[in-house]
Amino acid sequence: MIDLRSDTLTRPTDAMRAAMAAAEVGDDVFGEDPTVRVLEERVAGLFGHEAALFTPTGSMANVLAVRTLVGVGTEVLCESSAHIARAELGAHGAYTGLTMRTWTHPRGQIDLDAVRSLFAPDLGPYFVRTAAIAVENTHNFAGGAVLPLADLQALRAFADEVGVGIHLDGARIWNAHVATGTPLAAYGAIADVLAVCLSKGLGAPVGSLVVGRADVIAETRQWRKRMGGGMRQVGILAAAGLHALDHHLERLADDHAHARLIAEACGVDPAGVDTNIVVIPRPDAPGFVARAKDAGVLVSAVGPTAVRAVTHLDLSRADAEQAARVLAAL
């Protein structure tokens, strides 16, 4: 069975398991896990920020990150299919008491004119005030689309102009970096706070990080504990992330090539496949998913007329070619 449902389904390689087994560990709630500290310092440095905090999940990282900018009764603006709006089960409202308003773009891109029209300054006690803008790069539900750096920089200039923060959901920022050659620090420069994931394209079994200023991360550490995210000898997991950064980053280009191969076979313009996600239009997506499973390929429906296939570390070139043949025949 060839599994294209998500890049979260990868299993640790033998080398990654060895790195995990050999990890030096301590109690991270006491701030004493040396491997976690190395990972946090490394990731913060990659994005040009002062500090980072290891978390068990990407959703927790996003909730913690957005909370640093948006409080009770204020709002965050984001694209309507953003992960924080669509796929985190209302956690931001439940934990933080914020609200969201959205703009819509077919490729999940920044619409600066729409953002300007949505922005709400402080108009007193009768209106919700905009506190932050959130963007997602790459954009999951827009088929792994990359947000151009120039658009992100224009948004940063607007945010500075009106005095609000920017949250970057960088669950697949590594894919954007490899696909475009944009330095990670350039992405870091447009955001006040980022959430980046190790358990998708990089193939670690668990883990995301919140990245930002040192004082912000210190407070966020308390909120992680408050939400039940305080972990103990978690260096075993941090070691997997360090191994992934060392060995699995540049190879993301293979995933992107495999995605384009599948797209072309299925009649999807490969020029519109920026990274490792292919969205295949089908009039009966659930039925297509069932037929593909019967033929040995697992894909997922992301709507009544859209099927998603995601390439990843566990998918070889031969697997990609076989999946392309099966899906094209269907």
N, C-alpha and C positions, 0 to 999 in steps of 0.2 A: 504494500500500500504506500503510495507517494502522498505525503501530507503537505498540502499547500494552504492550510487554514490560517496559519499565522507564523510569524518568525519567533513567537514566544515558545514554540514547541521543541526547540532544539535541546539536545542533551549534552552534558559536558563531555568534551573529548577526554581521551585517556590522559593527555598532558595536563589538561585543566584539573582533572581529578587528582593528579599527582601534586599539583601546586596547592590545591585545597588541603590535601592530607598533610603537607609539610608546613602549612602556615603557622607562624608564631601568633599566639592569641593571648588575650586578656579580657577583662570585663569592660565592655564598651560603655555601659551605663556610668561607670566610674571614669570613663575616658581613658582607659588603660589598655585598649587593644591596639598594638603597634601596627598591625597590618591594615586595620581600618584607617588609622591616622595617615598612613602612607597613601592609601587610595584617595582619601578626602583631599589631602594636600596636592596630589597629582592632578586630580580632576579640576580643582579650583584653579590651579596654575594653567591648565590647558585652555581655560576660558577667560583667563586674565582677571579672575576675581580673587578675593582674599581668603575665602573659606568655603567648605562644602560639608554636607551632612549625609551620611549613608542612611537610606531608608529601605524597608523590605519591598515596597511596591512603587510603581510609577504613579498610581492614583494618590497614594499617601504623599508622595513628593509634590505632586501638583497642588493638593489641598494645602499643604504646609507652605508652599511657595506663594500661592495666591493670597493666603492669609496674611503674609508679611506686607502686602500692599493694600488690601481691601478689608474693611471692617464691617461690623454690624450696621445694616441700613445703608450701605453704600454699594456701588455697582462696579462690575467689571464688564468691559465690552469685548466681544469675541465673534469669530465667524460662526454661523449657525450650526455647522456640522463639526465644530471643534470637539475634541475628546472631552474637555472639561465640561462642556454643555450637554453632550449626547451620551457619554459612556461612563460617567463616574457616579451614577445613581443619585444625583442630587446632593453629593457629599459636601459641596462647597456651601450650599445654603444650610444644610443640616449642622455642620460644624462651625461655620463662620458667620452665618446670618446675613450673607451678602445676597444681592440679586444680580441677574445678568440681562444684558440686552445684546442683540446680535445683528450683524450684517450678513448678507448671503453672497457667495461667489461660487460659480460652478467648479472652480479649481481650488477652492479654499484660500484664495489669495487675499492680500490686503487691499481693501477699497478705501483709500484715504479720504475720498469725498464723503463716503458713507460714514466713516469714523468721525469726521468733522461734524456731520449733521447729527449723529447720535450723541456726541459728547455733551454732557450736562455739567456746567460749572455749579458752584455752590450758590443756590438761589434761595437760601433760607430754609426754614423748617418744614416746607410743604413739598419739596421735590427731592428725589434721590440724586445724590451727587456721584459723578463718575470718579472713581479712585484709581483705576488702572485699565490697561488694554492688554489682552492676552492673545498671543499668536502661537501657531503650531507649525514646526518645521522639522521634518517633513510632515505634511498634513495627511493623517491616516485615511480619513473617509473621503478625501479627494484623490485617492489612488497614489499615495506617497509623493504628492506634488511638493516640489521645492519652492520656498519663498525666496525670490531674488534679494540679494543683499541690498541693492539700491532701494527697494521698497521698504525693507526693514529700517534702513538708515533714515528714509523720509519719515517713517512712523516715529522713530526716535526723536527727530527734530520737532515733530508736532507735539509729542508727549512732553518734551522739555518746554515748549512754548506755553502749554496750558498747565503744566505742573502736575502731571500724573505719572505713575510708574508703568513699566512694561514687564510682563511675565512672558517668558518664552518656554513653551512646552516643547522640550527638545528630546522627546522619547526616541526619535530616530534622527537626531541632529548629526550623528555620525554618518548616516547615509547621505545627508545633504552635503556634508564636508567632502566626502569621497567623490560624489557625483559632480560637484562644481569646482573643487579645489579651493573653496573658500576657507581660510584659516579658522579654526575653532575660536580663537580669540576675537576675530571679527564678529562672529555671532554673539560671543559673550559681551561685546562692547555695546550692543544695542539693547541689552536687557538689564533691568535692576536685579532680577532674580530668575534663575533657570531651574528646570527639572530635567535631568538627563537620565536615560535608562541604559542598563547594562544587559538586560535579559531579553532583548529583541535581536537586532542585527548582530550584536557582539557575541551572543551565544552563552552568556553567563546564566546560571540557573535561577538566580534571584538578584534583585538589587537595582535601586535608582539612587540618585543624589540630588539634593537641593544645593544650589550654588549661589553665593551672593557675598555681601559684606560680612565681616567677622562678627559685628554686633548683631546683625540680623540672624546669622546662623546660630549664634549662642542662644538667642531667644527661641529659635526654631527647635533647637535641641530639647528645650523644656516642653514645647508643644508636641514633639514626637513622643516623649514619655507620657504626656497627658493622654494621647490618643492610643496608647498601648503599644507603641513602636520601639520602646527601649529594649535592646537586645544585649546579650551577654558576650560569649566568645564568638562573635560574628566575623572575626578575621578569616574563618574558614570560607565564608562567602565573599568577603572582600578580596581574598586571594584569587578567586575565580574572575572577579572584575579586573584585577591587575593583569592576569594572564590574557584576558580578552583584549585589553588595550594593547598589549605587546604583540599579540599574534593574530587577532581577528579583525583589525580595523581596515587595513588596506584591501583585504580580500573581499570586502563588501562590493567591490567592483564586479566580482564574479556573480554575485546575487543580482546585480543590476543587469548584467548581460543575459542571465537566465530569464529574467522577467521580460526583457525585450523579445527574446526568442519565443516565449509562450504567447506574448501579445501578438506578434506577427502571425503566428500559426492560427490564432483565433480571430483574425481579421480586425484586431485593435491596432490603431496607428502606434507603432513603437516610439515615435517621436514624442508622444504624449505620456510615455512611461518614464518618469524621471528617475525612479529608484527601483525598489524591489516589490512594488505592489501593482498588480494588474486588475483593473475592473473590467469585467466582460459583460456587456449588455445582453440580457436574455429576457424574453417576454414572460417566462415562467422560471424564475430563479430557483425556488425550492425544488422543482422537478428536475432541473438541470443538475443541481447538487446531488440529488439522489441517484441519477443516472451515472454521474461521474464516479460516485462511490462504488457502484456496481462494477464499473470498469477499472477500479483500482486507483482512483485519484480523489483525494479529499480536498474540497474547496468549500467556501462558505457563502451563504446568501447575505448580502448587506442591504437588502431591500427587496421588494417584490420583483424588480426587474434588473437587479445587479448582482453579479457573482464576483467574489474577490479571490484572487490567487496571490499568495505571498511566497517569494523565494527566500532561502535562508541557508545557514551554515550546513545543515544536514542534507541539503539537496545537491547531488552531484550533477555534472553536465549531462551524464547519461539519463539521470532521473528527469532533468528538465526537458530533454528531448522526448522521452517517453510520455511525460505529462502533456507536452505540446501536441503529440500525435493523438492522444486520447481525447483531449479537450477539443481539438480541431475536428475530429471525427464526429463528436457529439453536437 
